[in-house]
Structures are given as structure tokens and as C-alpha cells.
Amino acid sequence: MKLATIKNNSRDGQLVVVSRDLTKAIKVPEIAQTMQEALDNWDDISPKLEKVYDQLQNNTLPNTFDFDSTETMAAIPRAYHWADGSAYVTHVELVRKARNAELPETFWTDPLMYMGASDAFIGANEDIEIEKEEWGIDFESEVAVITDDVPAGVSAKNAQKHIKLVAIINDVSLRNLIPNELAKQFGFYQSKPWTTFSPVVVTPDELDDAWSNAKVHLPLVSTLNSKVIGSPNAGIDMTFDFGQLIAHAAKSRSLMAGSVIGSGTVANQGSPDGSSCLAEVRCLEIIKNGKPSTPFMSFDDRIEIEMKNKQGETIFGKIDQVVKQYEPIN
């Protein structure tokens, strides 16, 4: 099934069930008001949502309305936990190669992961608001999953059972703020502003055979100012699947229902189908020419991120954002 959160003048929005073709939706307050409420009681609530979803496909429900992705919030506008991995080690390897740094062997056996800001996620059509272009504005096209309650010490195999929803996201990075933060050896903070969700999230079965071994085996397309930057396949070269990423996050503590786990920037070895962020584009230029020629994003740039099924139909809807400047309050 497909779900979304639409605006209703509250911080957590209104849960809706969305048709497979993303044309119709219906509110389900008698089942759950919010996405978090549904995830908190998933075993009881999901069958009821699935029944509504089936009826929605069959056009047997009253009170449906035209689905408008511009009215969506993030699927979970604020989450208890947000951890982003770096599951595509080939991407990390390339970045290190560009600066003549060795890749430690442990990167292939132990996932990289950071905890991000989850007090607010933003909707697919909301602006990316940044104060300064010189901060090095970059998009990062990723896949993410949302879990129910995950016990501490869960195995990677059992962790897969806790994946309830799948999304695509834009995990924006401010590249020129990263070096100073990492030099202090305490991780990201200012360099990672709010993360963007696709208009809808889907249950893994909605992906059919593209969902295999806890990976999504489909291209993720990133288009900047009408130019396709890349369409790497998210299922290829994913060193750590989502079960492994969840198990890593839950190594020393339980995860609460509604935890969001990101894949990191989707990348394929050698980048034959392009890249999912400008940092990778620039690294390829450095390796080839000795210096980068592609600039980071500027104000009024538009980034679109989308994944389609094998029939060419959009799965999650499209992330479609414009970079805007905000004025600091002195």
C-alpha cells in the first residue's frame, strides 16, 4: 500500500491512504490520525489500512479526493530517530581516492552511520532554505526505510522483518561546512540541514520483485535544472542492505517505532549511469582532470528526485525542490 501525510495545520499532519497511481487519496481518522500512530500500532492498524487501500483501487469508497503531492508533508514530519548510513562503499572509496586517502578495510565490513536531526523533516515540494551559497549546497539522493519497534541486538536477518515502509529522500549536505566539523572528530551537525521525504511512502510488497534482499533494485534518478545528473541502480553495489543497517543502528539500544534509516548516497562502481550528488561528480572530475569544474548548487536551482517501476510508473512521487536563501535574524 501507499501512504502519505498531508497538511492540516498541525505539526504531525493527517495520515492518508493513496492510490497506486497517486491520483486519489482518502483520510482515515477512524483508523489512525498520523503516520506515527499507525507505526506505533502497526500489527493492528496495517491490515485496516490495507483494506482501505484495496477499496481505493477498486473505486468503492466515498469521500476520496484528488491527491496533490504539493500538499504533502514528510511522511513522518518529526521522528524519534533518524540514522543515515553510507551503504554504498564504492561512493566513499571514490571520495577518498579524489583526495588521495586510503579506504580502511573495515569500511567494507562495518557500516558508517551518523545520527541526523529528526525534529523536523520536510515535504517533497518544500524549498531548501540555506543562508549562504558558499556553504557548498549539495543534494543527496537516497533510499530510506521506516521501522516499527526494533529490539537491541537484533540480527541483520531478523531486522528485515521490522522494515514497514520505504521512501526516497534528499539528504541535503553543506559540503564546505563538513571539513571543519569532522576535524573536531565529533560528527555532523551544521553541515546537515533538514532532510526531505518523497510525497508517499510504500510498503515493501508494493515494489514487487524490485524489493529483494532488503534492497530496492531500481534506478534512482536525480535531475538538476532539467539535466539528469545520474540514475544509478539502488540495488547494485549496496554493500550493506537495510537489514544490516538496522542491525548496526540497534547494536547497543532498541529503536522506537518510526525510526528512519537511510541508505546513504546511491552509487554504482565507476558511476556508469551518473551520480546521486554533486560531490561525487566533482570527485570524478578531480580524478580525471586534477580539479573540479562542476559548482555546488546555487539559489533558485531546482533538484528533482524520482524512482519509477519497470513499467515506467512513478512509485513514490517526485521530490521537486528549489534552493532559496533565508535571511538570518540578528
Secondary structure in CASP SS format (residue, H / E / C, confidence):
PFRMAT SS
TARGET T0000
AUTHOR 0000-0000-0000
METHOD secondary structure of the structure
MODEL  1
M C 1.00
K E 1.00
L E 1.00
A E 1.00
T E 1.00
I E 1.00
K C 1.00
N C 1.00
N C 1.00
S C 1.00
R C 1.00
D C 1.00
G C 1.00
Q E 1.00
L E 1.00
V E 1.00
V E 1.00
V E 1.00
S C 1.00
R C 1.00
D C 1.00
L C 1.00
T C 1.00
K E 1.00
A E 1.00
I E 1.00
K E 1.00
V C 1.00
P C 1.00
E C 1.00
I C 1.00
A C 1.00
Q C 1.00
T C 1.00
M H 1.00
Q H 1.00
E H 1.00
A H 1.00
L H 1.00
D H 1.00
N C 1.00
W H 1.00
D H 1.00
D H 1.00
I H 1.00
S H 1.00
P H 1.00
K H 1.00
L H 1.00
E H 1.00
K H 1.00
V H 1.00
Y H 1.00
D H 1.00
Q H 1.00
L H 1.00
Q H 1.00
N C 1.00
N C 1.00
T C 1.00
L C 1.00
P C 1.00
N C 1.00
T C 1.00
F E 1.00
D E 1.00
F C 1.00
D C 1.00
S H 1.00
T H 1.00
E H 1.00
T E 1.00
M C 1.00
A C 1.00
A C 1.00
I C 1.00
P C 1.00
R C 1.00
A C 1.00
Y C 1.00
H C 1.00
W E 1.00
A E 1.00
D E 1.00
G E 1.00
S C 1.00
A C 1.00
Y C 1.00
V H 1.00
T H 1.00
H H 1.00
V H 1.00
E H 1.00
L H 1.00
V H 1.00
R H 1.00
K H 1.00
A H 1.00
R C 1.00
N C 1.00
A C 1.00
E C 1.00
L C 1.00
P C 1.00
E H 1.00
T H 1.00
F H 1.00
W H 1.00
T C 1.00
D C 1.00
P C 1.00
L C 1.00
M E 1.00
Y E 1.00
M E 1.00
G C 1.00
A C 1.00
S C 1.00
D C 1.00
A C 1.00
F C 1.00
I E 1.00
G C 1.00
A C 1.00
N C 1.00
E C 1.00
D C 1.00
I E 1.00
E E 1.00
I E 1.00
E C 1.00
K C 1.00
E H 1.00
E H 1.00
W H 1.00
G C 1.00
I E 1.00
D E 1.00
F C 1.00
E C 1.00
S E 1.00
E E 1.00
V E 1.00
A E 1.00
V E 1.00
I E 1.00
T E 1.00
D C 1.00
D C 1.00
V E 1.00
P C 1.00
A C 1.00
G C 1.00
V C 1.00
S C 1.00
A H 1.00
K H 1.00
N H 1.00
A H 1.00
Q H 1.00
K H 1.00
H H 1.00
I E 1.00
K E 1.00
L E 1.00
V E 1.00
A E 1.00
I E 1.00
I E 1.00
N E 1.00
D C 1.00
V C 1.00
S E 1.00
L E 1.00
R H 1.00
N H 1.00
L H 1.00
I H 1.00
P H 1.00
N H 1.00
E H 1.00
L H 1.00
A H 1.00
K C 1.00
Q C 1.00
F C 1.00
G C 1.00
F C 1.00
Y C 1.00
Q C 1.00
S C 1.00
K C 1.00
P C 1.00
W C 1.00
T C 1.00
T E 1.00
F E 1.00
S C 1.00
P C 1.00
V C 1.00
V E 1.00
V E 1.00
T C 1.00
P H 1.00
D H 1.00
E H 1.00
L H 1.00
D H 1.00
D H 1.00
A H 1.00
W E 1.00
S E 1.00
N C 1.00
A C 1.00
K E 1.00
V E 1.00
H C 1.00
L C 1.00
P E 1.00
L C 1.00
V E 1.00
S E 1.00
T E 1.00
L E 1.00
N C 1.00
S C 1.00
K E 1.00
V E 1.00
I E 1.00
G E 1.00
S C 1.00
P C 1.00
N E 1.00
A C 1.00
G C 1.00
I C 1.00
D C 1.00
M C 1.00
T C 1.00
F C 1.00
D C 1.00
F H 1.00
G H 1.00
Q H 1.00
L H 1.00
I H 1.00
A H 1.00
H H 1.00
A H 1.00
A C 1.00
K C 1.00
S C 1.00
R C 1.00
S C 1.00
L E 1.00
M C 1.00
A C 1.00
G C 1.00
S C 1.00
V E 1.00
I E 1.00
G E 1.00
S C 1.00
G C 1.00
T C 1.00
V C 1.00
A C 1.00
N C 1.00
Q C 1.00
G C 1.00
S C 1.00
P C 1.00
D C 1.00
G E 1.00
S C 1.00
S C 1.00
C C 1.00
L H 1.00
A H 1.00
E H 1.00
V H 1.00
R H 1.00
C H 1.00
L H 1.00
E H 1.00
I H 1.00
I H 1.00
K H 1.00
N H 1.00
G C 1.00
K C 1.00
P C 1.00
S C 1.00
T C 1.00
P C 1.00
F C 1.00
M E 1.00
S C 1.00
F C 1.00
D C 1.00
D C 1.00
R E 1.00
I E 1.00
E E 1.00
I E 1.00
E E 1.00
M C 1.00
K E 1.00
N C 1.00
K C 1.00
Q C 1.00
G C 1.00
E C 1.00
T E 1.00
I C 1.00
F C 1.00
G C 1.00
K C 1.00
I E 1.00
D E 1.00
Q E 1.00
V E 1.00
V E 1.00
K E 1.00
Q E 1.00
Y C 1.00
E C 1.00
P C 1.00
I C 1.00
N C 1.00
END
